[in-house]
Amino acid sequence: MTTARKKAVNVSLDADLVVQARAYGIGLSQTLEEALREKVRQSRLEQWQRENREAFEAQNAELADHGLWSDGARLW
């Protein structure tokens, strides 16, 4: 695994939440980085789905109209 270059940033967080996180030994930087990484992943997925919605709909219509090419070859 490669080490990503780090950038110092300022964030504002709920003060009570920070106290609680520290009390449980939760590292703020790592936790925020993991949450942000997941949020970015989810946003990319949603964007890809929006960009490809027409293709999904066209493929679904094709399958609804004509079925799978292998439908006739099934033995079950």
N, C-alpha and C positions, 0 to 999 in steps of 0.2 A: 504494500500500500504506500502510495506516495504522500508526502506531507504537503498540504496546500499552503500557499503563502497566506499569512494572517494579516488582517487589517484591523487596527484599533478603531472602534466606533463608540459613540455615546448613545445609550438607550435610556429611556425612562420606564421604570417598572414600579408596580405597586410595592410600596415600602414594606408592608406587612408580609407580602409574599416573599420578598427577598429575605427577610428575617427567618421565615419558616424554612425556606430552601436551605439557607446556611445552617440552620439547626439540624437539618437532616443530612447535611454533608453533600448537598446537591450542587454541583459545579454549574454556575450560571453560563459561562461561555460555551461549554460543551453542550449543555441542555438547549440553549438557544440555537446553536449551530445545527444540532440534530433536528430540532423542530422546523427551522428555516429550510433546511435541506429537504425535508418531507413536504413542506408547503410548496416549494419550488417544483418538486417532482410532480405533485398533484396538479399544479397550475399548468405545467407542460403537457400532462396527459389530457387535461380538459381542453387546452388549446388545440392539440392534435385531433381530439374527437370533434371539435367544432369545425376545424378545417377539412375534415374527411367525412362529415355527416352525409353529404350528397352521395358519396361513393358507397357508404354503408346502406343508405336507403335504396340505391339502385341495385346493389347486390341482393338485398333482402327481397326486393320486388322480383328480381330474376329468379330467385329460389322459390318464391311463392308461386310464380307462374309456371316454372318448368321443373322444379325439384332439383335434386342433386343428380349429377351425371351418373353416379354409381347406383342410383335407386334400383335400376333393373338388374344389377349384378349381385345384389344382396341375396344371401341364402337363408336369412332369418326373417 
